[in-house]
Amino acid sequence: MLFFNIKINSKLSPWEKGVKLAEFFIQNKFLVILDGLEPLQHPPFSPNEGMLKDIGIKGFIWKLINEKDGESFCIVTSRISLKDFQNNQEIEELRLKGLNPKSGIRLLKYLGVNDDRKLLIKIINDCKGHGLLLVLIGNFLKMTNGGKIKEINKPDLIENEEYVAHHLKKILHSYVDWFGEGFELRLILSLGFFDRPIKEQILYSLINKLTNNISKSKFSFTIEKLRELGLIYYSKESKYIDMHPVIRQFFTKELKVKHNLMYLDGNKWLFDFFKQESVLIPHTLSELETIIESIIFASKSLLYDEAINLYYQKLIGEDERLIVDKIGAYTSLLFCLSHFYEDGDWYKIFNDLSNQNKLFILKETGKYLSVVEGYGSENAANVFREARSLTNKETKKEYLLEILLGQCRYYRLKGKLNKSKEIADEISILESEKFSSTIFSDRGLASFHFYMGCFQE
């Protein structure tokens, strides 16, 4: 922005800033390249996989693709599809194909694999030319077998989409066996705590907590070794460490299933760390995500009360509208809430939560699902229905109002107007008991009369 002398009002919302920036590019001829967008997207296997967390970038792309007379062309690279614009005809998604035998052989030889050409071609065909898989196999053969080809727990060829993932797991298991119980394994397992690039210093502090005072030189040497093997990415300039989503998924599962004590201890330390790093009131997406990270790590370490208390202290109250409207944090908050459900499934809230905590999480989930998916969202309706079943005489009136309002809107949009009016009447009674104003119930009843055609009412 400084290079192009673009001035944008700092008081605008992130969405408006993104749109304003796009307007500059629309009026001029530019090739815009958004390279490696996945850190700004929700990670694989989460409820909002592929959706953009950064509302400013979302506004920027939205404006570019909806301006028919624009002069600029935009290229986005990511390992994950852009789900926000998946059905937009102005976007063409191109998936990279596997390497052909000629390119595959060049890659394997570059990695130090030297063997009979027919054996090289067989490996390439077995891997369907998958670049990451070839890199992992090539590095493994160089380190363990002098660059000569041997069997690496190779399964029979499976002619379906699951083949490459299955083969990747086999080679990664070979690495695990090779590492044994060494520091390399503990370090790469530690990257399984994160769903995005992590600062080198944070990882070093974490591994020092989980291991007995590893020297910085040994840490740096091991990072470089893992980088050379193609298991991680490391930027000496930015000091960030990252790994391919498929590799991350594998080691995250290994960490959680086979190293559960390490998993709980690490998440507890990360909860405390990010909690100390968080501000009282977040004013930027970065500040908000520090709080969200802390809540997620608390949930993963089974500290549910601490997680929900932090959510309530930081993200509820007078500043909630600032967090939601100015930062544009709907999907980020939903991603945070998904960690109180089994595998992020909105129909399976954790049974270990107390009924009071379940009610709070369900109420918050329903609220933001209604915003992201619409008032007619079946997911939101189910969440509100389950929340309603947990209410009793001791339930806070504010909670019950939010739940009833969500149900009222859902039934109205589904055309079940009598049911919607019935709930609006409940809201009216509830509000008259607590407030002098009945704005929620008036709005619900007004909507009912509007859809029934009773305009005078």
C-alpha positions in Angstrom: 0.0 0.0 0.0 2.9 2.3 0.8 4.6 1.5 -2.5 1.4 2.4 -4.5 0.6 5.3 -2.2 -2.8 3.9 -1.4 -4.5 5.6 1.5 -7.4 3.8 3.2 -9.3 5.2 6.2 -8.1 3.2 9.3 -11.7 3.4 10.8 -13.1 1.2 8.1 -13.9 -2.4 8.8 -11.6 -5.1 7.5 -14.1 -6.0 4.8 -14.3 -2.3 3.6 -10.6 -2.0 3.6 -10.3 -5.1 1.4 -12.9 -3.7 -1.0 -11.2 -0.3 -1.1 -7.8 -1.9 -1.9 -9.4 -4.0 -4.7 -10.9 -0.9 -6.2 -7.4 0.5 -6.8 -6.3 -2.6 -8.6 -9.6 -2.8 -10.6 -8.9 0.7 -12.1 -5.4 -0.3 -13.2 -3.8 -3.2 -15.0 -2.1 -5.5 -12.5 -1.3 -9.1 -12.1 -2.1 -9.7 -8.4 -0.5 -12.9 -7.0 -1.7 -14.1 -3.5 0.9 -16.8 -3.0 0.4 -19.4 -0.2 -3.0 -18.3 1.1 -3.6 -21.3 3.3 -2.4 -19.7 6.6 -5.4 -17.3 6.2 -7.8 -20.2 5.6 -9.4 -22.6 8.1 -7.2 -25.7 8.2 -8.1 -29.1 6.7 -10.6 -31.3 8.5 -12.1 -28.4 10.5 -15.8 -27.5 10.1 -15.0 -24.5 8.0 -12.2 -26.1 6.0 -10.9 -23.7 3.3 -13.0 -20.7 4.3 -11.0 -17.5 4.8 -10.4 -16.4 8.3 -9.2 -12.9 7.2 -12.3 -10.9 6.3 -10.2 -8.2 4.7 -8.7 -10.7 2.1 -12.2 -12.1 1.6 -13.5 -8.6 0.8 -10.6 -8.0 -1.5 -11.1 -11.2 -3.6 -14.9 -10.7 -3.6 -14.6 -7.2 -5.1 -12.1 -8.4 -7.7 -14.3 -11.2 -9.0 -17.5 -9.2 -8.9 -16.3 -6.2 -10.9 -17.0 -7.1 -14.5 -15.0 -4.3 -16.0 -11.9 -4.7 -13.9 -8.5 -4.5 -15.6 -6.5 -6.7 -13.2 -6.0 -10.5 -13.0 -5.5 -12.3 -9.7 -3.8 -15.7 -9.1 -4.2 -17.4 -5.8 -2.0 -20.4 -4.7 -3.1 -22.6 -1.8 -3.1 -26.2 -0.8 -6.8 -25.9 0.1 -9.7 -24.9 -2.2 -11.2 -21.4 -1.6 -14.5 -22.6 -0.2 -15.9 -19.0 0.0 -16.0 -18.7 -3.8 -16.3 -22.3 -4.8 -19.3 -21.9 -7.1 -18.4 -18.5 -8.5 -18.1 -18.6 -12.3 -15.5 -15.9 -12.4 -13.0 -18.3 -10.6 -11.2 -21.2 -12.3 -9.6 -23.8 -10.0 -6.6 -25.6 -11.4 -5.2 -28.6 -9.6 -1.6 -29.5 -10.1 -1.0 -32.8 -11.8 1.5 -35.4 -10.8 5.0 -35.4 -12.2 5.6 -37.3 -15.4 8.4 -40.0 -15.4 11.0 -37.6 -16.9 10.5 -34.9 -14.3 10.1 -37.5 -11.6 13.5 -39.1 -12.4 15.2 -35.6 -12.4 13.7 -35.0 -9.0 14.8 -38.3 -7.5 18.3 -37.9 -8.9 18.5 -34.4 -7.5 17.6 -35.9 -4.1 20.4 -38.4 -4.4 18.6 -41.5 -5.6 20.7 -43.3 -8.2 19.4 -46.7 -9.4 18.2 -48.5 -12.5 15.9 -46.3 -14.6 13.1 -49.0 -14.6 13.1 -49.0 -10.8 12.9 -45.2 -10.7 10.0 -45.2 -13.1 8.2 -47.8 -11.1 8.5 -45.7 -7.9 7.2 -42.6 -9.8 4.2 -44.6 -11.2 3.5 -46.2 -7.9 3.4 -42.7 -6.3 1.3 -41.3 -9.2 3.9 -38.6 -9.6 3.0 -37.1 -6.3 5.8 -34.5 -5.6 5.7 -34.6 -1.8 5.7 -38.3 -1.7 8.6 -38.6 -4.0 10.6 -36.0 -2.0 9.9 -38.0 1.3 10.9 -41.3 -0.4 13.9 -39.9 -2.1 15.3 -38.3 1.1 14.6 -41.5 3.1 16.4 -43.7 0.5 19.4 -41.3 0.5 19.6 -41.2 4.3 19.0 -44.9 5.0 20.1 -46.8 1.9 22.7 -44.7 0.1 20.3 -43.7 -2.6 19.5 -47.2 -3.6 15.9 -48.3 -4.0 14.4 -50.8 -1.6 10.9 -51.7 -0.3 9.6 -49.0 2.1 6.5 -50.7 3.6 5.0 -50.2 0.1 1.4 -51.4 -0.2 -0.1 -52.9 -3.2 -1.3 -50.4 -5.8 -4.8 -49.2 -5.0 -6.5 -47.6 -7.9 -8.5 -44.9 -6.0 -8.0 -41.4 -4.5 -7.0 -42.8 -1.2 -3.8 -44.4 -2.6 -1.5 -41.5 -2.3 -2.6 -40.7 1.3 -2.2 -44.4 2.2 1.3 -44.5 0.7 2.2 -41.3 2.5 1.3 -42.8 5.8 3.5 -45.8 5.1 6.6 -43.7 4.3 5.9 -41.4 7.4 5.7 -44.6 9.5 9.1 -45.5 8.1 10.5 -42.2 9.3 9.0 -42.7 12.8 10.6 -46.1 13.0 13.9 -44.7 11.8 13.8 -41.8 14.4 13.1 -44.3 17.2 12.7 -42.4 20.5 15.2 -39.7 19.4 14.9 -36.0 19.7 13.9 -35.8 16.0 10.7 -37.5 16.7 9.8 -35.4 19.7 10.5 -32.2 17.7 8.4 -33.1 14.7 5.6 -34.4 17.1 5.7 -30.9 18.7 4.8 -29.3 15.4 1.6 -31.4 15.6 0.3 -29.0 18.3 -0.2 -26.3 15.7 -2.4 -25.9 12.7 -0.4 -23.1 11.1 3.2 -21.9 10.8 4.8 -21.3 14.2 7.6 -19.0 15.4 10.9 -20.8 16.0 11.2 -19.3 19.5 7.8 -20.5 20.6 8.6 -24.0 19.4 12.0 -24.0 21.1 10.3 -22.9 24.4 7.7 -25.6 24.1 10.2 -28.4 23.4 12.3 -27.2 26.3 9.2 -27.7 28.5 8.6 -31.2 27.1 12.3 -32.3 27.1 15.1 -31.7 29.5 16.8 -28.5 28.5 17.8 -29.1 24.9 20.5 -26.8 23.7 19.7 -24.2 21.0 22.4 -25.7 18.8 20.9 -29.2 18.9 17.5 -27.7 18.3 18.7 -25.7 15.2 20.7 -28.8 13.9 17.6 -31.0 14.1 15.4 -28.3 12.5 17.8 -28.2 9.6 17.9 -32.0 9.4 14.1 -32.2 9.2 14.1 -29.5 6.6 16.6 -31.4 4.4 14.4 -34.5 4.7 11.5 -32.5 3.3 9.4 -33.0 6.4 9.2 -29.3 7.4 9.6 -25.9 5.9 11.8 -23.4 7.6 12.4 -19.7 6.7 15.6 -18.3 8.2 14.3 -14.8 7.3 10.9 -14.9 9.0 12.0 -17.6 11.6 8.7 -19.5 11.0 8.5 -23.3 10.8 5.7 -25.0 8.9 4.8 -28.4 7.4 2.6 -29.8 4.7 -1.0 -30.3 5.9 -0.8 -34.1 5.2 2.3 -34.5 7.2 0.9 -32.3 10.0 -2.3 -34.4 10.1 -0.2 -37.6 10.5 2.0 -36.3 13.3 -0.9 -34.6 15.1 -2.6 -38.0 15.2 0.6 -39.8 16.3 1.0 -37.2 19.1 -2.6 -37.5 20.4 -3.0 -41.3 20.1 0.5 -42.6 21.0 2.0 -39.8 23.1 -1.1 -38.7 25.0 0.8 -37.4 28.1 3.0 -35.2 25.9 -0.1 -34.1 24.1 -1.8 -32.9 27.4 1.3 -31.4 28.9 2.1 -29.5 25.7 -1.4 -28.1 25.3 -1.4 -27.0 28.9 1.8 -25.1 28.5 0.6 -23.5 25.2 -2.6 -22.4 27.0 -0.7 -20.6 29.7 1.7 -19.1 27.1 -0.9 -17.7 24.8 -3.1 -16.5 27.7 -0.2 -14.5 29.0 0.4 -13.1 25.4 -3.2 -12.1 25.0 -4.5 -8.5 25.4 -7.5 -7.5 27.5 -9.6 -6.4 24.5 -8.6 -7.5 21.0 -8.7 -4.8 18.3 -7.1 -6.8 15.4 -7.5 -10.2 14.0 -4.0 -11.1 15.2 -4.8 -10.1 18.8 -8.1 -12.0 18.6 -6.4 -15.2 17.2 -4.0 -15.2 20.2 -7.0 -15.4 22.5 -8.6 -18.1 20.3 -5.4 -20.1 20.3 -5.3 -20.0 24.1 -8.9 -21.2 24.4 -8.3 -24.0 21.9 -5.2 -25.2 23.7 -7.1 -25.2 27.0 -9.9 -27.3 25.5 -7.4 -29.8 24.1 -5.8 -30.1 27.5 -9.2 -30.9 29.0 -9.3 -27.6 30.9 -12.8 -26.9 29.8 -13.7 -24.5 32.7 -10.6 -22.4 32.1 -11.3 -22.3 28.3 -14.9 -21.2 28.7 -14.0 -18.6 31.4 -11.4 -17.1 29.1 -13.9 -17.0 26.3 -16.4 -15.3 28.5 -13.9 -12.8 29.9 -12.3 -11.8 26.5 -15.1 -12.3 23.9 -18.4 -11.5 25.6 -19.7 -8.2 26.9 -19.6 -4.6 25.9 -16.8 -5.1 23.3 -18.4 -8.1 21.6 -19.8 -6.0 18.8 -16.4 -4.5 18.2 -14.8 -8.0 18.0 -17.5 -9.3 15.6 -18.2 -6.2 13.4 -14.9 -4.4 13.2 -12.6 -7.4 13.1 -15.0 -9.6 11.2 -14.4 -12.7 13.3 -17.4 -14.9 12.7 -15.6 -17.9 11.2 -12.7 -17.5 13.6 -15.1 -17.7 16.6 -16.8 -20.7 15.0 -13.5 -22.4 14.6 -12.8 -21.8 18.2 -16.1 -23.2 19.3 -15.7 -26.3 17.2 -13.1 -27.5 19.6 -15.8 -28.2 22.2 -17.4 -30.8 19.8 -16.2 -34.3 18.8 -14.2 -33.9 15.6 -15.8 -30.5 15.1 -19.2 -32.1 14.5 -22.0 -29.6 15.6 -24.2 -32.6 16.5 -21.7 -34.0 19.0 -20.9 -31.6 21.9 -18.4 -33.0 24.4 -20.2 -35.1 27.1 -17.5 -34.1 29.6 -18.8 -30.5 29.7 -21.1 -29.6 32.5 -24.7 -28.8 31.5 -24.0 -25.1 32.2 -21.0 -25.1 30.0 -22.8 -27.0 27.3 -25.6 -24.5 27.3 -23.2 -21.6 27.0 -21.2 -23.2 24.1 -24.4 -24.2 22.3 -25.8 -20.8 22.6 -22.7 -19.2 21.2 -22.4 -21.7 18.4 -26.0 -21.2 17.3 -25.5 -17.5 17.3 -22.5 -17.6 14.9 -23.8 -20.4 12.8 -26.9 -18.3 12.1 -24.6 -15.5 10.9 -22.3 -17.6 8.8 -24.8 -20.1 7.4 -28.0 -18.0 7.6 -31.0 -17.9 9.9 -32.4 -21.0 8.1 -29.3 -23.1 9.0 -30.1 -26.7 10.0 -26.9 -26.8 12.0 -27.9 -23.7 13.9 -31.4 -25.1 14.4 -30.1 -28.3 15.9 -27.7 -26.5 18.2 -30.5 -24.1 19.4 -32.8 -27.1 19.9 -30.3 -28.9 22.1 -29.5 -25.7 24.0 -33.2 -25.3 24.7 -33.4 -28.8 26.1 -30.8 -27.8 28.7 -32.6 -24.7 30.0 -34.3 -24.6 33.3 -35.6 -22.1 35.9 -32.0 -21.2 36.8 -31.0 -20.4 33.2 -29.9 -16.8 32.6 -32.7 -14.9 30.9 -30.2 -13.4 28.4 -29.2 -16.9 27.3 -32.8 -18.1 26.9 -33.6 -15.0 24.9 -30.8 -15.6 22.4 -31.9 -19.2 22.0 -35.5 -18.4 21.5 -34.7 -15.6 19.0 -32.6 -18.0 17.0 -35.5 -20.5 16.9 -38.0 -17.8 16.1 -35.9 -16.7 13.0 -35.4 -20.3 11.9 -39.1 -21.2 11.9 -40.0 -18.0 10.2 -37.6 -18.6 7.3 -38.8 -22.2 7.0 -42.4 -20.9 6.6 -43.6 -22.3 9.9 -45.1 -19.0 10.9 -47.4 -20.3 13.7 -44.4 -21.9 15.4 -42.4 -18.7 14.9 -45.3 -16.6 16.5 -45.5 -19.0 19.4 -41.8 -18.5 20.2 -42.2 -14.7 19.7 -44.9 -14.7 22.3 -42.5 -16.6 24.7 -39.9 -13.9 24.1 -42.5 -11.2 24.8 -43.4 -12.8 28.2 -39.7 -13.3 29.0 -38.7 -9.8 28.2 -41.6 -8.3 30.1 -40.2 -10.1 33.2 -36.7 -8.8 32.7 -36.8 -5.6 30.7 -39.0 -2.6 30.3 -38.3 -2.7 26.5 -39.5 -5.6 24.4 -37.5 -4.9 21.2 -36.7 -8.6 20.5 -40.3 -9.8 20.8 -41.6 -6.8 18.9 -39.2 -7.6 16.1 -40.3 -11.2 16.1 -44.0 -10.4 16.1 -43.6 -7.7 13.5 -41.8 -10.2 11.2 -44.6 -12.7 11.8 -47.3 -10.2 10.8 -45.3 -9.1 7.8 -44.9 -12.7 6.4 -48.6 -13.3 7.1 -49.5 -10.2 5.1 -51.0 -8.4 8.1 -49.2 -5.1 7.3 -51.3 -2.9 9.6 -50.4 -5.1 12.6 
